């Protein structure tokens, strides 16, 4: 990967996002690795001064979070102080690495920002090995439906549990009680709990699944495995001692697509409906000409009856959304504007040795910021959204976009703009992200020297020009998958979208 390509991809605003979420994590992991290896010059991190006063980890956490542009978007100053005091007590009470990781994760989750987290992809090898590679994983994939853990498949252990089975107990715990605990560690924006729940599903799409990490630390199995009770789709109640699996076994059972080549699938079915499946927008790891690939296929849509764009497993990546929107609209469209705010003029000198980044100018990002009428520091240049102009080849057929809670940054932004423009119909369930705005655009990787832990700190916050709901983007047509759908292998959102397109 060319270094400039990856780091250019980190520069996004809420409406025209370049990178984000899982894909952002992948890129930030690359950037962090380059920084640690000393290969990121001239994007070098601030060097620690031998004369700089020592700061302990809790002090670094407190001072770093003061740089967060969305710290008080959902927390009051008093509420943050309560959370911080609790974190400091927990940190002091236990020197255990796992307990400190959990305490820091609870604190970052309390900010209610989808980009503030103890990023598993940015931890040191020692931390990753100690915390994330334990042989504690469940041997199946699942979704949460109404608080019920519904099995969707196997994870290579050949356990023979039917799809659509509902887990009733795991090691004596009810899945609902587990979920109630797990969501306290989930990163999501504002009150968008659907995103928190989606993070705690086991989909088999990530090297490190959020559920696997926190289940392994909070609800580890016994030495013999997972004592599991479940009810099959036909109603029979079963129980068994299921084997645990390792991270390597999980990943081997769910290999991910090579992200240096075509990332998407395209087909035109016998009924004339074209289906574009886009599980990721991470296009910057290789030289794949994604724009040429899309252009070729969109130009051949003339004989089709409709187009379905399936984004349900896609958190984001490169801003492919603007490319698509330009071809969905018939006239220029200007979306809602979001201002870009920052919380500091300069980062404190004593804190800089602990703030990794790829661009030293981030330490003085607020020097040129303007003060708005409410006393906020506003950065010019990337908060507003320019008009989107129609481009060729225009998509000539009615279009449906399938969305869900995984969509939380670039895909969230695309869904928001599609709905505002009326450019296509949205099917599925509400997205992740938040209409009140998110935080991102530029980052510090905060590294705590005593514990060795890291957390991601976004330093730009995007705020809408008009008040917005504390929620993701709702679909035009709500379609919720049921347990019976999972058991039968049905995809009701796809079915509803196709039915709509064929009726046009």
C-alpha positions in Angstrom: 0.0 0.0 0.0 1.3 3.4 -0.8 1.5 5.4 2.4 -0.1 8.5 1.1 -3.0 6.6 -0.3 -3.9 5.2 3.1 -3.6 8.4 5.0 -5.4 10.5 2.4 -8.3 8.1 3.0 -8.5 9.1 6.6 -9.7 12.6 5.7 -13.4 12.5 5.7 -16.3 14.7 6.7 -19.7 13.4 7.8 -21.3 13.8 4.4 -18.4 12.9 2.2 -16.6 10.2 4.2 -13.4 8.6 3.0 -12.9 6.1 5.8 -14.8 4.8 8.8 -15.6 2.1 11.3 -14.2 -1.4 10.7 -12.6 -0.1 7.5 -11.3 2.9 9.5 -10.0 0.4 12.1 -8.1 -1.4 9.3 -6.5 1.7 8.1 -5.7 3.1 11.5 -4.1 -0.2 12.3 -1.9 0.2 9.2 -1.1 3.8 10.2 -0.3 2.8 13.8 2.0 0.0 12.6 3.8 2.3 10.3 4.3 4.8 13.1 5.5 2.1 15.5 7.9 0.9 12.9 9.3 4.4 12.2 8.3 4.3 8.5 5.7 7.1 8.6 8.0 10.0 8.2 7.2 12.8 7.6 4.1 11.7 9.5 6.2 10.9 12.6 4.6 10.8 16.0 5.8 13.3 18.6 9.0 12.1 20.2 9.0 11.7 24.0 11.3 14.2 25.7 13.7 12.9 28.3 12.9 15.9 30.4 9.1 15.7 30.1 7.4 15.1 33.4 6.0 11.6 33.8 2.3 11.2 33.6 0.4 8.1 34.9 -2.1 6.4 32.7 -5.3 7.7 34.3 -3.9 11.3 34.0 -3.2 10.7 30.3 -6.7 9.3 29.7 -8.3 12.3 31.4 -6.2 14.9 29.5 -6.6 13.1 26.2 -10.4 12.9 26.5 -10.4 16.7 27.1 -9.4 17.0 23.4 -12.4 15.0 22.3 -14.8 17.3 20.2 -17.9 15.3 21.2 -17.1 14.6 24.8 -20.1 16.6 26.0 -22.4 15.9 23.0 -24.2 13.3 25.2 -22.4 13.6 28.6 -22.6 16.6 30.9 -19.4 17.8 32.5 -20.7 16.5 35.8 -21.6 13.1 34.2 -18.1 12.8 32.7 -16.5 13.6 36.0 -18.5 10.8 37.7 -17.5 8.4 34.9 -13.9 9.4 35.2 -13.8 9.1 39.0 -15.2 5.6 38.7 -12.7 4.7 36.1 -9.8 5.9 38.3 -11.1 3.9 41.2 -11.3 0.8 39.1 -7.9 1.3 37.6 -6.3 1.8 41.0 -8.1 -1.2 42.5 -6.7 -3.7 40.0 -3.4 -3.9 38.2 -4.7 -6.8 36.1 -4.4 -6.0 32.4 -7.8 -7.5 31.5 -9.6 -5.6 34.2 -7.9 -2.3 33.2 -8.8 -2.9 29.5 -12.4 -3.5 30.6 -12.4 -0.3 32.7 -11.0 1.8 29.9 -13.5 0.3 27.5 -16.4 1.1 29.7 -15.1 4.7 30.0 -14.7 5.2 26.2 -18.1 3.6 25.5 -19.7 6.1 27.9 -18.6 8.9 25.6 -21.2 7.4 23.2 -19.0 7.9 20.1 -18.7 5.2 17.5 -15.0 6.1 16.9 -13.8 6.2 20.5 -12.6 2.8 21.6 -9.9 0.6 22.9 -9.2 -0.5 19.3 -8.2 -4.2 19.1 -6.5 -3.6 15.8 -4.2 -0.9 17.4 -3.0 -2.7 20.5 0.5 -4.0 20.9 1.2 -7.7 20.1 1.7 -8.4 23.7 -1.8 -6.9 24.6 -3.4 -8.6 21.7 -2.0 -12.0 22.6 -2.9 -11.7 26.2 -6.5 -10.4 25.8 -7.8 -11.3 22.3 -6.3 -14.7 21.4 -7.7 -16.8 24.3 -9.3 -20.1 23.4 -12.7 -18.9 24.7 -14.8 -18.4 21.5 -18.2 -19.9 20.9 -18.3 -22.4 18.0 -21.2 -20.8 16.1 -22.3 -17.5 14.5 -25.5 -15.8 15.6 -27.7 -12.7 15.6 -29.6 -11.0 18.3 -33.4 -10.8 17.6 -35.4 -9.2 20.4 -32.8 -10.1 23.0 -32.7 -13.7 21.8 -29.5 -15.3 20.5 -30.4 -17.0 17.2 -27.8 -19.3 15.6 -27.0 -18.5 12.0 -24.3 -21.0 11.3 -21.3 -23.0 12.4 -17.7 -21.8 13.0 -15.9 -24.8 11.8 -16.4 -27.0 14.9 -19.2 -29.1 13.2 -21.5 -28.8 16.2 -24.6 -29.7 14.2 -27.0 -27.1 15.7 -29.6 -26.1 13.1 -29.9 -22.5 11.8 -32.7 -20.7 13.6 -32.1 -22.4 16.9 -32.5 -20.1 19.9 -29.8 -20.4 22.7 -31.4 -20.4 26.1 -28.3 -20.7 28.4 -24.6 -20.5 28.0 -22.5 -21.7 31.0 -25.5 -21.0 33.3 -26.1 -17.4 31.9 -29.1 -16.3 29.9 -28.1 -14.7 26.6 -30.2 -11.6 27.4 -28.3 -11.1 30.7 -25.0 -11.4 28.7 -26.2 -8.9 26.2 -27.2 -6.4 28.9 -23.6 -6.5 30.2 -21.9 -6.6 26.8 -23.6 -3.4 25.4 -21.9 -1.4 28.1 -18.6 -2.0 26.2 -20.0 -1.2 22.7 -19.0 1.8 20.7 -21.9 3.7 19.1 -23.1 7.2 18.5 -25.7 8.6 21.0 -28.7 6.5 21.7 -28.3 4.2 18.7 -28.5 1.0 20.6 -29.2 -1.1 17.5 -25.5 -0.5 16.5 -24.4 -1.6 20.0 -26.4 -4.8 19.7 -25.1 -5.4 16.1 -21.5 -5.2 17.4 -22.2 -7.9 19.9 -23.4 -10.4 17.2 -21.0 -13.0 15.9 -21.0 -12.6 12.1 -17.6 -14.0 11.2 -16.6 -10.9 9.3 -13.7 -9.6 11.4 -10.3 -10.8 12.5 -11.2 -9.7 16.0 -15.0 -9.8 16.6 -16.2 -7.5 19.4 -18.4 -10.2 20.9 -15.5 -12.7 21.0 -13.3 -10.2 22.9 -15.7 -9.2 25.6 -17.4 -12.6 25.9 -13.9 -14.1 26.5 -13.1 -11.6 29.2 -16.5 -11.4 30.9 -18.1 -14.8 30.3 -15.3 -17.3 29.8 -16.1 -21.0 29.5 -15.1 -23.7 31.9 -12.2 -25.9 31.2 -14.3 -28.4 29.4 -16.0 -26.0 27.1 -19.3 -24.1 26.8 -22.3 -25.8 28.5 -25.1 -24.7 26.1 -28.8 -25.2 26.1 -30.8 -24.3 23.0 -34.2 -24.8 21.4 -34.4 -26.0 17.8 -36.7 -24.5 15.2 -39.1 -27.4 15.6 -39.4 -26.8 19.4 -37.1 -29.6 20.7 -34.9 -28.5 23.6 -31.2 -29.7 23.4 -28.1 -29.3 25.6 -24.5 -30.1 25.0 -21.0 -29.3 26.1 -19.7 -27.4 23.0 -16.0 -27.0 22.3 -14.2 -23.7 22.5 -12.4 -22.4 19.5 -9.4 -20.1 19.1 -9.1 -16.9 17.1 -7.1 -18.8 14.4 -9.9 -21.4 14.1 -12.6 -18.7 13.9 -10.7 -16.9 11.1 -10.0 -20.1 9.2 -13.7 -20.9 9.3 -14.6 -17.5 8.0 -11.9 -16.4 5.5 -12.2 -12.8 4.4 -12.0 -11.7 0.8 -8.6 -10.5 -0.5 -9.0 -6.7 -0.3 -6.5 -6.0 -3.1 -8.9 -7.1 -5.8 -12.6 -6.8 -6.6 -14.5 -6.4 -3.3 -18.0 -6.6 -4.6 -20.4 -9.0 -6.3 -22.6 -8.2 -9.3 -25.3 -10.3 -10.9 -28.4 -9.8 -13.0 -31.1 -12.4 -12.2 -33.6 -14.0 -14.6 -36.3 -11.5 -13.5 -34.1 -8.6 -14.7 -33.1 -7.3 -11.2 -29.4 -6.4 -10.9 -27.9 -7.0 -7.4 -24.8 -5.2 -6.3 -23.5 -6.6 -3.0 -20.9 -4.3 -1.3 -19.8 -5.8 2.0 -16.9 -3.3 2.3 -15.8 0.0 0.8 -12.1 -0.5 1.8 -10.6 0.0 -1.7 -7.3 1.6 -0.7 -5.2 -1.5 0.1 -4.5 -2.3 -3.5 -4.7 -0.8 -7.0 -8.2 -2.1 -7.9 -10.0 0.3 -10.2 -13.3 0.2 -8.4 -14.6 3.2 -10.3 -14.0 1.6 -13.6 -15.5 -1.7 -12.4 -18.7 0.1 -11.3 -18.9 2.3 -14.4 -18.7 -0.8 -16.6 -21.6 -2.5 -14.8 -23.8 0.6 -14.3 -23.5 1.4 -18.0 -25.0 -2.0 -18.8 -28.1 -1.5 -16.8 -30.3 -0.3 -19.7 -32.0 -3.7 -20.1 -32.5 -4.3 -16.4 -35.8 -3.7 -14.5 -34.2 -2.5 -11.3 -31.0 -2.4 -9.1 -30.6 -3.5 -5.5 -27.5 -2.2 -3.7 -26.9 -4.4 -0.6 -24.9 -2.5 2.1 -26.1 -4.4 5.2 -22.7 -5.8 6.2 -20.7 -2.6 5.2 -19.5 -0.2 7.9 -17.7 2.0 5.4 -14.3 2.8 3.8 -13.6 4.9 0.7 -16.3 7.4 -0.2 -18.0 5.2 -2.8 -21.3 6.7 -1.8 -20.8 10.0 -3.6 -19.8 8.1 -6.8 -23.1 6.2 -6.6 -25.2 9.2 -5.5 -23.9 11.2 -8.5 -25.4 8.5 -10.8 -28.7 8.2 -8.9 -29.7 11.8 -9.0 -31.1 13.8 -12.0 -30.2 17.3 -10.7 -27.7 18.8 -8.3 -28.4 18.0 -4.7 -27.0 19.8 -1.6 -27.3 17.8 1.6 -27.6 19.1 5.2 -24.4 20.9 6.2 -22.4 19.7 9.2 -19.8 22.0 10.9 -16.5 20.6 11.9 -15.6 21.5 15.5 -12.4 20.9 17.5 -11.9 21.1 21.3 -8.4 22.7 21.5 -6.1 25.3 20.0 -2.9 23.2 20.7 -2.4 19.9 22.3 -0.6 20.2 25.7 3.2 19.6 25.3 3.3 17.2 28.2 0.6 15.0 26.5 2.2 14.9 23.1 4.6 12.0 23.7 1.5 9.7 24.2 -0.4 10.8 21.1 0.6 8.9 18.0 -0.6 10.3 14.7 0.4 10.5 11.1 0.3 14.3 10.8 2.1 16.5 13.3 -0.2 19.4 12.3 -3.0 17.8 14.2 -1.3 19.1 17.4 -2.0 22.6 16.3 -5.2 22.0 14.4 -7.2 24.5 16.4 -4.8 27.5 15.9 -6.7 28.7 12.8 -10.2 27.7 14.0 -12.9 30.3 14.2 -15.2 30.8 17.2 -18.9 30.5 16.3 -21.7 32.3 18.1 -21.8 29.6 20.8 -18.1 29.6 21.6 -17.2 26.5 19.6 -14.0 26.2 17.6 -15.0 25.6 14.0 -12.4 24.3 11.5 -12.9 25.5 7.9 -12.7 23.3 4.9 -14.2 19.9 5.7 -17.4 20.4 7.7 -19.8 21.6 5.1 -21.0 19.5 2.1 -20.8 20.8 -1.4 -23.6 20.1 -3.8 -23.5 16.6 -5.5 -23.6 17.0 -9.3 -25.2 14.3 -11.5 -22.6 12.2 -13.4 -22.6 9.6 -16.2 -23.4 6.8 -16.6 -26.7 7.6 -14.8 -28.4 4.7 -13.2 -31.5 4.4 -15.5 -33.6 2.0 -13.4 -35.4 2.2 -10.1 -33.0 1.5 -7.2 -33.4 0.0 -3.8 -30.7 0.2 -1.1 -30.6 -2.4 1.7 -29.4 -0.9 5.0 -29.0 -1.9 8.7 -27.2 -1.1 11.9 -23.8 -2.0 10.7 -23.8 1.1 8.4 -22.3 3.6 10.8 -20.1 6.1 9.0 -19.5 6.3 5.2 -22.5 4.0 4.5 -24.5 5.8 7.1 -23.7 9.1 5.3 -24.7 7.6 2.0 -28.0 6.3 3.3 -28.7 9.8 4.9 -28.0 11.6 1.6 -30.0 9.1 -0.5 -33.0 9.6 1.7 -32.7 13.4 1.7 -32.4 13.4 -2.1 -35.1 10.8 -2.6 -32.6 9.1 -5.0 -33.6 5.5 -4.1 -35.8 3.6 -1.7 -34.2 2.3 1.5 -35.2 -1.2 2.8 -34.2 -3.0 6.0 -33.7 -1.5 9.5 -32.2 1.7 10.9 -28.6 2.4 10.3 -25.8 2.9 12.8 -24.3 6.4 13.1 -26.3 9.3 14.3 -28.1 12.2 12.6 -26.9 14.5 15.4 -23.4 14.0 14.0 -20.4 11.8 14.7 -16.7 12.4 15.4 -13.8 11.4 13.2 -11.8 13.0 10.4 -8.5 13.0 12.2 -7.2 10.9 15.1 -4.7 10.4 17.9 -3.8 6.9 19.0 -3.5 7.4 22.7 -0.8 5.1 24.1 -0.7 4.5 27.8 2.9 3.7 28.9 2.2 2.0 32.2 -0.4 -0.6 31.0 0.6 -0.7 27.3 -3.1 -0.1 26.3 -4.2 2.1 23.4 -7.5 3.9 22.6 -8.5 5.8 19.5 -9.3 9.5 20.0 -11.1 11.3 17.1 -10.4 15.0 17.1 -13.0 16.5 14.8 -16.7 16.5 15.6 -19.4 17.1 13.0 -22.5 19.0 14.1 -25.6 19.6 11.9 -26.7 23.1 11.0 -30.2 22.2 12.3 -31.2 20.0 15.2 -31.5 16.4 14.2 -32.9 13.2 15.8 -30.8 11.2 18.1 -30.9 8.2 15.8 -29.6 6.6 12.7 -31.3 6.8 9.3 -34.6 5.0 9.2 -35.5 3.0 6.1 -38.4 4.0 3.8 -39.6 0.4 4.2 -38.9 -1.3 7.5 -38.2 -5.0 7.0 -37.2 -7.1 10.1 -35.9 -10.6 9.7 -37.5 -13.1 12.0 -36.3 -16.3 13.7 -38.4 -18.3 11.2 -36.7 -16.4 8.3 -33.2 -17.4 9.6 -34.3 -21.0 10.0 -35.7 -21.1 6.5 -32.8 -19.1 4.9 -35.1 -16.3 3.8 -34.0 -12.7 3.2 -37.2 -10.6 3.6 -35.4 -7.3 2.9 -34.1 -8.5 -0.4 -37.5 -10.0 -1.2 -39.3 -6.7 -0.4 -36.9 -4.7 -2.4 -37.2 -7.0 -5.5 -41.0 -6.9 -5.2 -40.9 -3.1 -5.1 -38.6 -2.8 -8.2 -40.7 -5.3 -10.2 -43.8 -3.3 -9.5 -42.4 -0.1 -10.9 
